Structure formats: C-alpha cells, structure tokens
Amino acid sequence: MKPTLVLNVVGLTPALLDHAPNLKALAARGAMRPLTTVLPAVTTTVQSTMLTGLAPRDHGIVANGWYFRELSEIWLWRQSNRLVGGEKVWDAAKKRDPSFTCAQLFWWYNMYADVDYAVTPRPMYLADGRKLPDIHTHPSALRDELQGALGEFPLFRFWGPGADIVSSRWIAASALHMLQQQRPTLTLVYLPHLDYDLQRYGPKHPGIPAQVAAVDALCAPLIDAAERAGGQVVALSEYGITEVSHPVHVNRALRRAGWLKVRLERGLEQLDAGASDAFAVADHQLAHVYVRRPELVAEVADCLRALPGVETVLDAAGKHAAGLDHARAGELVAVARADSWFTYYHFLDDARAPDFARTVEIHRKPGYDPVELFIDPTIRFPKLAVATRLARKAIGMRYLMDVIGLDAGIVRGSHGRPTDDPREGPLFITGTPGMLGEGPVPAASVKQLLLDHLFPGASHES
C-alpha cells in the first residue's frame, strides 16, 4: 500500500490554479485534468459520487438535503454516513488489505462511517436555544486530543458571515496532526475556504487570487509531510462557481399558483410541505420540486419553465438521463441558468418571514441560503448588533442572532449546474506521474483512481 493524502480544495478550478503555486507545482510533478462533475454539482452529492463511484440514483444523495416523505419534513445537512448507499473507497481498500486505515476529516456524511478516524463539525444545541462550537470524532477521545492541541473548533468561522480562512487553517492543522500521529493509509481532508468569497463576490472579483493563494499556503505543509513520509498527494475539487446576478424565487411562484401552502405561527409563515401540492427544496442552482398529485406534474413543469432564470426542468425521463432518478428526488428537478440560482423563500412579505430567516440556521430553513454569508447591509451598526447579541449569550440569556438580510440579490457566485467551460469547473491533480489518461476525470472515476494510488500496479476494479 502507498499512503495517500487527498486535499479537497473546494471551488478550485483550472482557471484559478495559477494563483496556487504549491498545488500548481504538485500538478507539474504529476498531472492535472478537469473533473467532469455530476448534477447537482453540490457538496454532498459530488463527494458521495467520488467516494462510491456511483451516480446519485445509486448512492441516494440527490442534493445537500431533500424532502423526507415519511416525515413530511425537509432536512438539509444530515450527517450519518448510513444515508449514503454503495461501497465506499475505504470499504474496497480494507477488503484488499485489512491493515488499511482511513482518516476522514470534514468530508460530509462523516458520522458513523466505517473509517478508523473521523472528525466533523457537530455543535452542541442547548435547551436554552444556544449553539456552542464542538466536533464529533471517532474514536471519541480524538475530540479532546485535537481541541486540546489546536483549541476549540472555530464553528462560526466555518459558515456564516464570519466564515474565513480560520476554519480551514484549523482543519489543515488537524490533518497535519493526524498525519504525524496516526499515519493513516488514506487521509481525506476538506478545505472549504474558497467557497466563501467565491459565493459572496463571484470568481471574477479582484480579491479572489489572494484567497486562492491563502488556501494554497495551507496545503504546503500537508503536501510536504505526506511526501516526506513516502506518501503521495491528490488534490481535487467538487465544482466550479460561476458569476450570478439573478435569484429565482421558485417557491413564491408555486405559492402564487396556489400549490404551496404555509402555516401561520405567531404571525410568521412556515412552509407546510405536507399540506402543499407542490414546493421546491432549493439547493444552489438546482431545485427538487415535489408534486403531491401526479395529475399536476405537467402543469407544475410548465410553470417552472416559464420562470426567468430556469434553464431546464427534468421530468422522469430527464432525471433518468441525469442519473437523478432516485426516490428521494423531486417529481421534477429545475436547473437554473448559469447566471441564476434558486432561493428557498416561500414568504411574499418579508415582514412575515419566519424568525429563523434572518439567522444562520442551516437545519431549519427549507432550502440552502447563501445570504447567510453576509451581515444584513441595512443594519446601521453591524458590529454593535452582533456584540449586543453575543453579550446576551455570554450571560446565558436567550438571544436571536438575527443579523442576516433577505436580499438574495447580494449573492454573486453559485454552483450546482455543471459549468460550460471546463476551465471554470472542478479539477483533479495528482503528484504521481502516469496515473491519469488524456481526457477529463469523471467524478465517478475518483474512487478507482484513489484505489490506484493506494495499490499501485494492482488490478482491483471494484
């Protein structure tokens, strides 16, 4: 076996690689190819395809979240690896050599995966409504070991208005700790830093090259440690982020058509999925549209196709062609144009938006919300607003961190729809010569490529 380090540098593209000298040098020692991603090109779907070699129809991760029909509830960002179908790369490797070990650091669906070492964000949700930073690890003692060595995981720098290089720096440090202390055969490392400003400002913003260089600098000691120990390094990304200027309020359109229903709670409107004839679970540039009555499917599809910013609507045949025909998928799947993305907003009047709409709340919102990356620009003194709320938290009082705006037009980058230009899409880099052919690397081939790195010269199609 050959130890292999995999760096998932989110949002890195061939077009941005010139600003990443360490990763560019890694590619020069081996090879770089564009990566052909899947639909939707979102975190959990692409990662699941990479680790299983399967299409979404087979591993079941049709987006970062979906409508759980048995519960009549929408859930995003679940964490159990048991949601992912198929044989994972670590299962295949361990079959070949029982001494194989795997560390999965912050890749998604990490909890209860059959890996030797796992680290993933897992906040503590207290009864008084507070959310405290924490991680979940396997083995459990690893939690105290890492936070004792590196400090508390900076949860509020991992997502939200404060998201920045600090969280990726902590993850990189935890990976270096694992490489030095445990020496796993396969180490999977997730570095999300680029995702933040690419979504905030778009890939053409003049500040992006500096952010590429910043995350590249985090990779340097990891590459060095892996290669000095006789291992090899792979770097990859899941998707490219494109410039956007047009939010598509798909649920508002379904509500105006009379299909989406809301429930009033204290005068605020909650999406009532179980009572609705049609509603969307928005996830970046893709929306799963769930239609309760079969006779409405064609009419709902026509409504979606008429929305400005919608590029295509997949019916049963379209889902099959895209590899998305799984029971968790919507009856219809809407895909946005390259310059557009889908909001979750179901409320027609901002005054009736749920209280969580103005907070960072990835589990209660019935769709993905990139506006959480910004403090509401209409707040006159934002630092004071945040400090006041944090003071209430510090003394144990209930508080609402309601500092997120409702203007979706502020977002400048999105993903989910595979890019038209391969230079603006994801990539696959290996520092080992001779591992890649001439064409692009399909996301479903990543599992086999990782096995090829781990077991060079062996024949082990899985």
C-alpha positions in Angstrom: 0.0 0.0 0.0 1.1 3.6 -0.7 -0.2 6.2 1.8 -2.3 8.8 0.0 -3.4 12.3 1.1 -6.4 13.8 -0.6 -6.9 17.5 -0.4 -10.5 18.6 -1.3 -9.9 22.3 -2.1 -13.4 23.5 -2.6 -14.0 25.8 -5.6 -10.5 25.4 -7.1 -10.6 25.4 -10.9 -8.0 25.2 -13.7 -8.5 28.9 -14.3 -7.6 29.7 -10.7 -4.6 27.3 -10.4 -2.1 29.9 -11.5 -2.7 31.6 -8.1 -1.9 28.4 -6.2 1.9 27.8 -6.5 2.1 24.7 -4.3 -0.8 22.9 -6.0 0.4 24.0 -9.4 3.9 22.5 -8.6 2.2 19.3 -7.5 0.4 19.1 -10.8 3.7 19.8 -12.6 5.3 16.8 -10.8 2.3 14.6 -11.9 -0.7 15.7 -13.8 -3.9 17.9 -13.7 -7.1 17.2 -15.6 -10.5 18.9 -15.5 -13.0 16.9 -13.5 -16.4 16.1 -15.0 -18.8 16.6 -12.1 -22.4 15.3 -11.6 -25.8 17.0 -11.4 -26.2 18.6 -8.9 -22.7 19.8 -8.5 -23.1 20.4 -4.8 -21.0 19.2 -1.8 -22.7 16.1 -0.6 -23.7 14.7 -4.0 -20.3 15.1 -5.6 -18.4 13.8 -2.5 -20.7 10.7 -2.4 -20.1 10.0 -6.1 -16.4 10.4 -5.6 -16.2 8.0 -2.6 -18.6 5.4 -4.1 -18.1 5.6 -7.8 -21.9 5.7 -8.2 -24.4 8.1 -9.7 -26.8 9.9 -7.3 -29.5 7.4 -8.4 -27.5 4.6 -6.8 -25.9 6.3 -3.7 -29.1 8.3 -3.0 -27.6 11.7 -2.2 -29.6 13.7 -4.6 -28.7 17.1 -3.1 -27.5 18.6 0.2 -30.9 17.8 1.5 -34.3 16.7 0.4 -37.9 16.1 1.4 -38.3 13.1 3.7 -41.7 12.0 2.5 -42.3 9.7 5.5 -41.9 12.6 7.9 -43.4 15.3 5.6 -40.3 17.4 6.6 -37.4 18.9 4.7 -34.0 18.2 6.1 -30.7 19.6 4.9 -27.1 18.8 6.0 -27.8 15.5 7.8 -24.6 13.8 9.0 -25.0 10.0 9.2 -23.0 8.1 6.6 -25.7 5.5 6.6 -27.7 7.7 4.3 -25.1 7.0 1.6 -25.6 3.8 -0.4 -22.9 1.8 -2.1 -19.4 0.6 -1.2 -17.2 3.4 -0.2 -13.5 3.6 -1.1 -12.4 2.7 2.4 -14.5 -0.5 2.3 -12.9 -1.5 -1.0 -9.4 -0.8 0.3 -9.9 -2.7 3.5 -11.1 -5.7 1.6 -7.9 -5.7 -0.3 -5.6 -5.2 2.7 -7.1 -5.4 6.3 -4.2 -3.2 7.6 -5.5 -0.3 5.6 -6.6 2.7 7.7 -8.6 5.8 6.8 -9.0 9.3 8.3 -11.9 11.3 7.1 -11.5 14.9 8.1 -14.6 17.1 7.5 -15.8 15.4 4.3 -19.5 15.2 4.6 -21.6 12.2 5.9 -18.8 11.6 8.3 -20.6 10.4 11.3 -20.6 6.6 11.8 -18.7 6.0 8.6 -16.6 2.8 8.8 -13.4 4.7 8.9 -10.7 4.5 11.5 -10.6 8.2 12.3 -13.3 10.7 11.7 -13.7 14.4 12.5 -16.7 16.6 11.6 -18.4 19.7 13.0 -21.1 18.9 15.5 -22.4 21.9 17.5 -23.9 21.5 20.9 -27.6 22.7 20.9 -28.5 23.6 24.4 -32.0 23.6 25.9 -32.0 27.4 26.2 -31.5 27.8 22.4 -27.7 28.4 22.4 -25.5 26.8 19.9 -21.9 26.1 21.0 -19.0 25.1 18.8 -17.9 21.4 19.0 -16.8 18.5 16.9 -17.8 14.8 16.6 -14.9 12.4 16.3 -14.2 8.7 16.1 -12.7 7.5 18.3 -14.4 9.8 20.8 -11.1 10.5 22.6 -9.8 12.2 19.4 -12.2 15.1 20.1 -10.3 16.1 23.3 -7.0 15.3 21.8 -7.5 17.7 18.8 -9.2 20.5 20.7 -6.6 20.2 23.4 -3.8 20.6 20.9 -5.5 23.1 18.5 -8.1 24.9 20.6 -11.8 24.9 20.1 -13.0 24.3 16.6 -13.9 27.7 15.2 -17.5 26.9 14.1 -18.6 30.4 13.5 -15.7 30.8 11.0 -16.8 27.7 9.2 -20.1 29.1 8.0 -22.0 32.3 8.3 -20.9 36.0 8.0 -17.7 35.2 9.8 -16.6 32.3 7.6 -13.0 32.7 6.6 -9.5 31.1 6.4 -9.5 30.4 10.2 -11.7 27.3 9.9 -9.7 25.8 7.0 -6.5 26.6 9.0 -7.8 24.6 11.9 -8.8 21.7 9.6 -5.4 21.7 8.0 -3.7 21.7 11.4 -5.9 18.7 12.4 -4.8 16.9 9.3 -1.1 17.5 10.0 -1.6 16.2 13.5 -3.2 13.0 12.1 -0.5 12.5 9.5 2.2 12.8 12.2 0.5 10.9 15.0 -1.6 8.2 13.3 -0.2 7.9 9.8 -3.4 6.8 8.0 -3.1 5.0 4.7 -5.8 7.3 3.2 -6.3 10.8 4.6 -9.3 12.8 3.2 -9.1 16.5 4.0 -11.8 19.1 3.3 -10.7 22.7 2.9 -13.7 24.9 2.3 -12.1 28.4 2.4 -12.6 29.4 -1.3 -16.3 28.6 -1.2 -17.0 31.6 0.9 -15.7 34.6 -1.1 -16.5 32.8 -4.4 -20.1 32.8 -3.4 -20.0 36.3 -1.8 -18.3 38.1 -4.6 -18.0 35.7 -7.6 -14.9 34.2 -9.3 -14.0 37.4 -11.2 -13.7 39.6 -8.1 -10.2 41.1 -7.8 -9.7 39.7 -4.2 -10.1 36.0 -5.3 -6.5 35.4 -6.3 -5.3 36.3 -2.8 -7.8 33.8 -1.3 -6.6 31.1 -3.6 -3.0 31.8 -2.5 -4.1 31.7 1.1 -5.7 28.2 0.9 -2.8 27.0 -1.2 -0.4 28.0 1.6 -2.4 25.7 4.0 -1.8 22.8 1.6 2.0 23.3 1.5 2.9 21.7 4.9 0.4 18.9 4.3 2.0 18.1 0.9 5.4 18.2 2.4 4.5 16.0 5.4 2.9 13.4 3.1 5.7 13.3 0.6 8.5 13.2 3.3 6.7 10.2 4.8 6.9 8.4 1.4 3.3 9.0 0.5 1.6 10.7 -2.5 -0.8 13.5 -2.8 -4.1 14.1 -4.7 -5.8 17.4 -4.8 -9.3 17.8 -6.2 -12.5 20.0 -6.1 -16.2 19.2 -6.4 -17.5 22.1 -8.6 -16.7 25.4 -10.1 -18.5 28.6 -9.0 -20.0 30.8 -11.6 -20.9 34.5 -11.6 -24.6 35.0 -10.8 -26.9 38.1 -10.7 -30.4 36.6 -10.7 -32.1 34.8 -7.8 -35.1 32.7 -8.8 -37.8 32.7 -6.1 -39.2 29.3 -7.2 -41.4 28.7 -4.1 -43.0 32.1 -4.4 -44.1 31.2 -7.9 -45.5 27.9 -6.7 -47.3 29.7 -3.9 -48.9 32.2 -6.3 -50.1 29.3 -8.4 -51.9 28.0 -5.3 -49.9 24.8 -4.8 -47.6 25.8 -2.0 -49.2 26.1 1.5 -48.0 28.0 4.5 -48.8 27.7 8.2 -49.0 30.8 10.4 -47.0 30.7 13.7 -47.2 33.9 15.7 -48.0 35.8 12.5 -45.0 34.3 10.7 -45.3 32.0 7.7 -43.8 28.5 7.8 -43.7 26.3 4.7 -46.2 23.5 5.2 -44.7 20.8 3.0 -47.1 18.1 3.9 -50.1 20.2 3.0 -48.7 21.5 -0.2 -49.4 20.2 -3.7 -46.1 21.4 -5.0 -43.0 23.0 -3.4 -39.3 23.2 -4.0 -36.2 22.3 -2.0 -33.8 24.8 -3.4 -30.1 23.9 -3.4 -27.9 26.5 -5.2 -28.6 26.1 -8.9 -30.9 23.1 -8.6 -34.3 22.7 -7.0 -36.1 19.4 -6.3 -39.8 20.1 -6.8 -42.1 17.7 -5.0 -45.5 17.3 -6.5 -48.1 15.5 -4.4 -50.7 14.7 -7.1 -49.5 13.1 -10.3 -52.0 14.9 -12.5 -50.4 18.2 -11.6 -46.9 17.3 -12.7 -47.2 18.6 -16.3 -48.8 21.8 -15.2 -46.2 22.5 -12.5 -43.4 21.8 -15.0 -44.9 24.4 -17.4 -45.0 26.9 -14.5 -41.3 26.2 -13.7 -40.2 26.5 -17.4 -41.9 29.9 -17.6 -39.8 31.3 -14.7 -37.0 33.7 -15.8 -33.7 32.1 -14.9 -34.8 28.5 -15.2 -32.8 26.7 -17.9 -34.4 23.3 -17.9 -36.9 21.2 -16.0 -36.2 17.5 -15.7 -39.2 15.1 -15.7 -38.9 11.3 -15.1 -37.0 10.8 -18.4 -34.8 13.8 -17.8 -33.9 12.6 -14.2 -33.0 9.2 -15.6 -30.7 10.7 -18.2 -29.0 12.8 -15.5 -28.6 9.9 -13.1 -31.0 11.5 -10.6 -33.9 9.1 -10.7 -34.0 8.2 -7.0 -36.9 8.0 -4.7 -35.5 11.0 -2.7 -35.6 13.3 -5.8 -38.5 15.5 -6.6 -41.0 14.6 -9.2 -39.4 17.4 -11.1 -35.9 18.9 -11.0 -35.4 22.5 -12.0 -31.9 23.6 -13.2 -31.0 27.3 -13.2 -29.2 29.2 -16.0 -25.5 29.8 -15.4 -26.2 33.3 -14.1 -29.1 32.3 -11.8 -29.7 30.4 -8.6 -32.7 29.3 -6.5 -33.8 30.8 -3.2 -35.9 28.9 -0.7 -38.1 32.0 0.0 -41.7 31.0 0.3 -42.9 34.2 2.0 -44.3 37.0 -0.1 -43.9 39.7 2.5 -40.5 40.0 4.4 -42.5 41.0 7.5 -44.0 37.5 7.6 -40.7 35.6 7.1 -40.0 33.0 9.8 -37.8 34.2 12.6 -35.0 31.9 11.5 -34.9 33.5 8.1 -32.7 36.3 9.5 -30.3 33.9 11.2 -27.7 31.4 10.3 -29.9 28.3 10.5 -28.9 25.6 8.1 -31.2 22.9 9.6 -34.5 24.8 9.9 -34.5 26.6 6.6 -36.3 24.5 3.9 -33.5 25.1 1.4 -30.0 26.4 1.1 -29.4 30.1 1.9 -26.1 31.7 0.7 -27.3 35.0 2.1 -26.1 33.6 5.4 -22.6 34.6 4.3 -23.4 38.3 4.8 -24.4 40.5 7.6 -27.6 42.4 6.6 -26.2 45.6 4.9 -29.3 47.5 6.2 -28.1 47.2 9.8 -26.6 50.5 10.6 -24.0 49.4 13.2 -23.5 45.7 12.5 -20.6 45.2 14.9 -22.7 46.6 17.7 -25.7 44.5 16.7 -23.6 41.3 16.9 -21.8 42.4 20.1 -25.2 43.0 21.8 -26.5 39.6 20.9 -23.2 37.9 22.0 -23.4 39.7 25.3 -26.8 38.1 25.9 -25.3 34.7 25.0 -22.4 35.2 27.3 -24.6 35.7 30.4 -26.7 32.7 29.5 -29.8 34.6 28.2 -31.9 33.6 25.3 -31.0 35.5 22.2 -31.7 35.6 18.4 -28.7 36.3 16.2 -31.0 37.9 13.6 -28.4 39.7 11.5 -28.9 38.1 8.1 -30.7 40.0 5.4 -33.4 38.9 3.0 -32.0 40.5 -0.2 -30.9 37.5 -2.3 -29.5 39.8 -4.9 -26.4 40.3 -2.8 -25.1 36.9 -3.8 -22.5 36.9 -6.6 -21.5 33.3 -7.1 -23.3 29.9 -7.2 -22.9 26.3 -8.3 -24.9 23.1 -8.9 -25.2 23.4 -12.6 -22.1 21.9 -14.2 -20.1 24.7 -15.8 -20.0 25.2 -19.6 -16.2 25.9 -19.7 -14.1 23.1 -18.2 -11.5 25.7 -17.1 -14.1 27.1 -14.8 -15.2 23.7 -13.4 -13.6 21.4 -10.9 -10.2 19.6 -11.3 -8.2 16.5 -10.3 -4.5 16.8 -9.5 -2.1 14.0 -8.7 1.6 14.4 -7.8 2.2 10.9 -9.1 3.1 10.7 -12.8 1.4 8.2 -15.1 -1.9 8.0 -13.1 -4.2 9.9 -15.5 -5.2 9.5 -19.1 -5.6 12.3 -21.5 -9.2 13.2 -21.0 -11.2 14.8 -18.2 -11.7 12.7 -15.0 -15.3 11.8 -14.3 -16.3 12.2 -10.7 -17.5 8.6 -10.7 -13.9 7.5 -11.5 -12.3 9.2 -8.4 -12.9 6.1 -6.2 -11.0 3.9 -8.6 -8.2 6.5 -9.0 -7.8 6.6 -5.3 -7.5 2.8 -5.2 -5.0 3.0 -8.0 -2.9 5.4 -5.8 -3.2 3.2 -2.7 -2.4 0.0 -4.5 -0.1 0.9 -7.4 0.2 -1.7 -10.1 -2.6 -3.9 -8.8 -5.8 -4.9 -10.6 -8.7 -4.3 -8.3 -11.8 -2.9 -10.1 -14.5 -2.5 -7.5 
